[in-house]
Amino acid sequence: MADLVPVPGVMLARLAALGLDVAQILARAGVSSAEPGPPRGRLTTAEFFAVWQAIEALADAPDLGLRLGAEALAQRFDRAALAALHAADVGDALAKLGRFRQLECPEEVTVTRVDDEARVRCQWLLAERDPPRLLVDATFASMLALLRRGTRQPIAPRRVELTRRRADAALLVRHFGCPVQFEAPTDLLVLPAAALAEPFVRHEAELLALLLPGLEVEPAANGQRRPLADEARLAMCRCMCGERPSVEKVARDLRVSPRTLQRRLEAAGTNYQQLLDEVREQAARRLLTRTELDAGLVAFLLGFEELNSFTRAFQRWAGTTPTRYRAQARAS
């Protein structure tokens, strides 16, 4: 597992807008460089923690982590949360969040059901110490903002458990709207188990327009249905965000059996894997050339389990890496 954690430039820009000296933060953390922003674009877990410790020391604002987390979606620097917005429900969103976080960096998000509670834990797998206070606050605040935005409901946690000593209790209780327990064994965001089934208001049209522009609104000629291959493409995109769309799931979306879907696709001169490859390739090329999404988020949207798997598939499609393809497309 690579010990690399991305630090989005937009997050550093937000810190600067709040009046913090980003260069001083990086220098205090021991990761300063001659170039603006974090060196290499990614930091080790220890360096990432040091940056958050430096922010805490220099900002002297107990609510900064909460503010950064709550506005992360609006500022578009919590890419994992943005990816999870295209989930079916709260449980699915947390699962997608966990898959993307592990794809992007050595962090694990787990949800454990105990009686009528769902206990959400974010664990840094390569950390040698507990994560900084502001980082924990930002993580839980961002997660709660995601769930509220996705469901459009005022989801309230049962409680928040924190390993730190008691401090700023009133501030935390006011933000999360629930009791806060200090000196806990682990940092947890505890939700009612029933909240896991709360449906997300799907951003399906937005996602389909991004992956297959035009097809999702293209009227069928003479009032007839689209060809099955086109219907399958749309179903693949509806099922694809954050997971590989299985033939069973796509067939269920089209209200046919997997065997019937396979047989009808073969009669049309194609097959399921060939069609999925085609959809992923077209979407990957479009996302790399027409958006600022990094390769990790593109891989997640297309349902790849690992960035390396996406890179190998893209090299097979385009003969080059996603990063080089984007650079060549922009140069031309």
N, C-alpha and C positions, 0 to 999 in steps of 0.2 A: 504494500500500500504506500503510495507516494505521499510524503508529508508536504503537501502544497495547498495553501489556502488563498483563494483569490481575494483581492481587496479592490472593489470597483472604484474607478476614478470618480464616479458621480458621488460616492459616499464621502470621499475626501473633499470634493467640491462643496458638499453640504456642510462639512465641518468648517471649511474656510468661510462660508457664508454666515455661519454662526459666530464668526469673530475669532476662531481658533487659528493658530499658526501651524499649518500642516507640516512645514519643514521642521519646526521645533518638536512637534509630536514624533515625527519619524526619527529625528536625531536622538531624542530622549529614549526612544525604543531601541536604538542601536541599529536601525535599518535605513538610515538616510543614504542618499546617493546624489550624484551630480545631476541626474535627471529628475524632473518633477514627478511626484507620485512615488509609490513603493517600488523599490528595485525589483527587476525581473517580473513585475506584475503579480507575482505570487510570493507568499511568505511561508515559512515553516509555522507549525502550531505555536511553538514558543515565541517566535517573532510576532505572530498575530496577537497573542495574548499580551505581549509587551506593548504593542500599539494601543490596545484598549486600556492598559494600565496607564500609559502616558496620557491618553485622552482624559481619564479620570483625574489624574494629578493636575493637569493644566487647565481643565475646564472648571473645576470646583462647582459643578452643577449636579446635584444628586438625581435630578429628573432627566438628565441628558439621554441615558440609555432608553428610557421609556419613550421619550420624544422621537428619537431616531428610529426606534422600532415601529412606533405607531404610524409614522409617515413614510416608512420604507417603500410601500407599494406606490404611493403617489410620486415619490422621488425616483422610482424604478431602480433602486439598488439592491432590493432583495429579490434576486432572480429566481431563487428556489420557490418563493411564495408566488411569484408571478406565474411560474410554470404550473403550480398546484391549483391555480384558480379554475382550470378546466377539469375539475373533478366532479364525480357524481354526488358525493355527499361529504360530510366532515371526515368520516373514517377514511374514505378514498383520498381526500385531500392530504391528510396527515401521512398516508402511505406514500403518495407521490412526493410529498415534501421530503420524506426520509430517503426515497430512492434518488432524488436529485441531489440532496446534500452529500450522499455517499459518492455519487458520480463526480461531484465537484470538489470535495475535500474530505478529509478523514473525520467526519462527524456522523454520528448515528442518531436517528430519531426513532424511538420506540414507543408504542402505545400498549400498556398492560391493563387489561380489564380485571378489576377486583371488586366483586359484588356489583354494586350499582355505580361504580366509578371507572373512569378511563384516565389512567395516569400517564401523562406524556413526559418523556425524558429525552433530553438532548445530551449526548455523551461524546466528548472529544476523545477519539480512540488512541491518539498518540500523545496525549497531554500527560505531563508529569506532575501537574498541580491542578487545582480547581480553576475553572474559567473566571476571568475578572467579573466583578459585580455588574458593571455597566453592560458587558456583553450578555450576561444572563438576562438582565432587564430588557435589553433590546430584542433578544431572541424570543422571549415569551410575549412581549408586547407586539412584535411583528406577527407571531403566530395567531394571537387573538384577533388582531386586525384582519388577517387573512380569512379567518373563519367567519367573522362578522360581515365582511364584504362579500364573501362567497355565498353565504346563506341569506344575506340581507335581513338577519335577525340579530337582536342584542344578546348574543350568547354570553352567558356568565359562567365563569369557572366556579367550582365548589370551593377551591382554595388554591393558594400558591405556596409551595414548600421551598424554602431556601436554606442552603447550608451556612450562610453567613450569620454573624451575630446580629442581634436586633438593631436596626437603624432605619430611619426614614419610614417607619411603619405606616404612618398616616398617608404619606405620599403614595405608597404602593397599594394600600387598601383602596384609596380613592381611584387610582388608575384602573386596577383590575376588577374592582367592584365585588371583592370577596375577602374573606379572612386570609391573612398571611402568616405562615408558621416559620419561625426562624430556628437556626441550629438543627436543621433536618438532616437526615443521612444523605440525601441527594436533592438536587434541584428538580422540582416537578411542577407541571401545570396540571391540575386535577380538574377534569370535566365530568359532568354527569354522563354515565354510559349511554343514556338515551340520546345525547347530543351527537353521537357518532353517526346516527341515521338521518340527521337533519340534512335535507337535500340542498345542493348548491344550485343557484340560479345560473344555468349553464351559459357560457360565453361561446356557444357553439358556432354561431354565424361568424363571429370575429375570427375564430380559429380556422374555420373552413375557408374563409376569404383569404386568409394568409397562406394556407397550404394549397388550395385548389381554386384560385380566383376565377370567378365566372361560372364554374360548373355548378356551384351550389344554388345559383339563382337562375341558371339558364333554363328557360321553359322548354318542355319537350315539343318537338315539331308536330304540328297537327293534333295537339292534345294527346299524343301517344306517350307512353312511358319511355324513360331513357333506356338505352341498352343496358343489359345486366352488368357489363364491365364498368360502366360509369356509375351505376348504383353501388357496385362493390367498392369502387374508389372512394365514394363519399362515405360509405360505412366504415371503411378502413380509417379514414381521417377522423371520423367521429370517435372511434375507439382507440386511436393511436397515442394521444397525448400522455406520455409517461409510461407507456407499456406497449409491448408488441401485440398488435391486434391478432388474436387467434382466429382460425377459420370458423370455430364454433361461435365466437362472439359476433363476427361479421354476419354469419348465416342467421343467427338469432335476430340481429338488427334488420335483416332483409326478409324475415319470416319464412325461411326455407330451411331445410335440413342441410348440414354440412355436406353430405353426399350429393344432394341435389345441386348445391352451389358449385361444387367441384365439377360435376358432370356438365352443367350448363356452361361453365367457363371453358372447359375443354372443347365443347361444341362450338364455342365462339373463337377458338384458335389460341387460347391462352390457358393459364392455370393460376392458382391462388398465389404461389410464391413469386411467380413472374410478375403478376399484377402488383403485389406488395412491394417488390423491388422497384418497379417503375414509379409507383406513388412516392416512395421514400426518396428516390433519386431526384425526381422533379421538385419535390418539396425542399430537399436539402439545397439544391442549386438556387432555388428562389430565396430561401431564407438567408443563405450566405451572401447573395448579391444585393438583396433589397432590404435587409434589416441590419441592425447592429448587434444582433444576438451572437454571443460567442459560440464556439463549436460545442462546448459542453451542454449549453441549453438547447442547441439544435439537436444534438444527439438524444437528449431527454424527450423533446417534443416528438421525435420520430420513433420513440419506443426502444432505443438501444439501451442495454443494461450497463455498458461501459463505453467511455469515450474511445478507447482503443478499437472496440468493435465497429463503431461508426467510422473511424478513420480508415480502417481496412476496407470496409464496404465502399466508402467514397473513393478510395484509390482504385478500386475495381471498376467503379462507374466512370470516373473522370480521369484516371491516370495520374492523379496528383493528390496532395493532402487538402483538407478543407481550408486551411489557412492560406496555402499557396494559391488555391483556386480563387479565393476571395480577393487576394492581392492582384492576381492577374486580371480578374474581371474589372476591378476598379481602375487598373492601369489602362485598360483598353476602352 
